[in-house]
Amino acid sequence: MKLLPLAGLLFVASSIQAADIDAGKAKAATCAGCHGPAGVSFVPIYPNLAGQKSAYLEKQLKAFQAGTRTDPIMTAMAKPLSEDDIANVSAYFQSLGK
């Protein structure tokens, strides 16, 4: 039982390392219109994404895909993303906070 939390940590660490920040940057180009070219929005109604934790961003994008979180624009943007796209975009925005 003591190995279960460790296994979870290793899975999370490998997921983070597997993300491709450069691919995420390329995929995130479409996000710039609302969230700003560096993940900092010029419009107050759109959240800043720069520096957000990748796990949080992944959770939100998956919620838009699943329909458990709704917004007409974000749902349309999230639907076509693959698991890799989500991981890469999330890692890219997290990297902007460094």
LUMROLUM-143034 format. One record per atom (N, C-alpha, C): y, x, z. Coordinates in pm, whole numbers, plus 32768, in hexadecimal, padded with zeros to 4 digits. Last residue first. Layout:
<lumfis>
YXZ
...
</lumfis>
This chain:
<lumfis>
8C0C831C79D9
8BFC83A47A10
8C7783F879F8
8C0F822D795F
8C4C823479E2
8C4782BD7A20
8B7E8235787B
8C108239786D
8C57824278F3
8A77820878BA
8AA1829478A7
8B3A82A0789D
8A6580F278B3
8A6081377934
8A9681C57927
8A6980CF779D
8ADA80A177ED
8AD980DF7878
896D814C775E
89EC817B7725
8A628150777B
88B680AD77E5
88C4813A780B
8948817277D8
88DA7FC07753
88F47FC377E3
890980537814
888580107657
890E7FE1766A
89347FE976FE
8774804E7695
87D080B2765E
8862808D7673
87077F5E76F4
87047FD67748
876A803C7719
87357EBC7610
876E7E997692
87737F1276EE
869C7F43754E
872C7F30753C
876F7F1675C2
859A7F2675BE
85D77FAB75B1
866D7FA275A0
857B7E1175A4
85767E4E762A
85B87ED87627
866F7DA474AC
85E87DC674D9
85F07DFD7567
874F7C98746C
87377D1E74A4
86A57D2F74CD
878E7B977416
87447BEF73BB
87227C7A73F3
88107B247507
87927AF274CE
874A7B567474
890E7B8B7544
88987BBF7589
88157B987545
89C77AFD74A8
89C37B8F74A0
89407BC774D9
899979F474F4
89867A1B7467
897C7AB37458
89E17A0D7601
895979E375DE
893A7A0D754F
8AF07A4F75ED
8A907AB27620
89FF7A8C7601
8B5B795F757F
8B6C79E0753B
8B007A427569
8B0F788F7634
8AF0788875A5
8AF9790F755D
8A5E78C87750
8AE278DD7717
8ACA78E07681
898578B87864
89B4788577E4
8A4678A677CA
8854791778E7
88E5792D78EF
891B79057867
876678CB788E
878178B2791B
881278D3793F
87257910778E
876E789377A1
878678707832
86B87A00774B
865E799A7781
86A179117791
879B7A9276FD
872D7A7B76A0
86D67A0676CB
88287A9777EF
88637A54777B
87F77A347713
87707B2E7883
878E7AA578AD
87D07A57783B
87817C2077FE
87027BD777FA
87167B467825
88867C667847
88657C5277B9
87E37C0377AB
88657C7E795F
88C07C1A7927
88A07BFD7894
87AE7D527977
878F7CCF79B1
87E57C627972
883F7E227901
87C17DF478C5
879E7D6878F6
89107E3A79BA
892D7E107931
88AF7DDE78EB
887C7E8F7A9C
88CB7E137AA0
88E57DE07A13
88157F817A40
87B97F177A6A
88017E907A6F
88FE801B7A16
88AE7FEF79A3
884E7F7E79C9
8A2B7FCF7ABA
89A17FFE7AC6
894F7FC57A52
8B5E80157A10
8B037FB57A50
8A777FF17A56
8BF580C7797E
8BCF80EC7A05
8B7880887A4D
8C877FD078BA
8C80806078D6
8C5D80777967
8CBD7EC778A7
8C317EEE78AC
8C207F8178CE
8D997DCC7916
8D887E5A78F5
8CF37E7C7905
8D8A7C797896
8D767CE178FC
8D717D6E78C3
8E8C7BB1781B
8E137BFB77F9
8E017C6E785D
8F7D7B4E7871
8F087AF5787D
8E857B3B785A
90447C15783D
90127BFE78C5
8F947BA678CF
90237CFC773F
90377C6E775A
8FF77C4C77E1
8FD47DF87718
90657DE37715
90887D54773C
8EC77E9077CA
8F007E22777E
8F997E1F7787
8E197FA8779F
8E847F7377F4
8ED17F0E77A1
8D6D802276F0
8D357FCD7758
8D997F9677BB
8DFC809D7631
8DC380F57697
8D8B80A3770B
8E557FC97594
8E0A80367555
8DCA809775B8
8E207E82762B
8E6C7EFC7617
8E177F6D75E0
8D9F7D937631
8D947DE676A8
8DDB7E6C769B
8DD17D1D7535
8DF07CD575B1
8DF77D30762B
8D9E7DE67478
8E017D7E745D
8E2D7D3374DA
8CC77E7F74D0
8D4F7EB174E2
8DBA7E4774CD
8BCF7E2F7489
8C007E00750B
8C957E1F751D
8B887EB373A6
8BAD7E267398
8BE57DEC741A
8B3B7FA9740C
8BB77FA173BD
8BE57F1073AE
8A497FBD7487
8AB67F8074D3
8B387F767485
89AC805173DC
89917FC173E6
8A057F79742B
8A178151740E
8A1C81177387
8A0A8080738D
89D9816B751E
8A64817174F1
8A7381327468
88C381657515
890C80FC755A
899D80F77530
889082547495
886981D77452
88B281617491
88EF82FB7562
892E82FE74DD
890D8280748E
883E82BD7635
88CD829F7642
8912829E75BA
8714823C7653
8759829575F4
87ED826F75F1
863482367765
86A381FC771B
86E8826676C7
858182BC7802
85558298777C
85C882617728
85F282D578FA
85EB834C78A7
85C8832A7817
85CD81CF7955
865482027945
8652827B78E8
84B881C17960
85018164790A
858D819978EE
847C827D7A20
845082967997
8497823B7936
84EE81FF7B01
851F82827AD5
84F6829D7A45
844C81197B12
84DC810D7AFB
851481907AC7
835281937B46
8365813F7AD0
83F981337AAE
838682117C39
836482627BC5
837682147B45
83B081307CDA
841C81907CC5
840281E77C4B
82AF80BE7CD3
832380757C9F
839780D17C82
821D81847D56
81FE81647CCA
827281197C89
828D816B7E52
829F81E77E08
828381D07D74
8232806E7EA3
82C180857E8F
82DC81057E3E
811180AD7E9C
814D80477E48
81E4805A7E37
80B5815C7F5B
80D181917ED6
8117812C7E7C
807880CC8039
80EE81218040
811281597FB7
7F8880508000
800080008000
807F80558000
</lumfis>
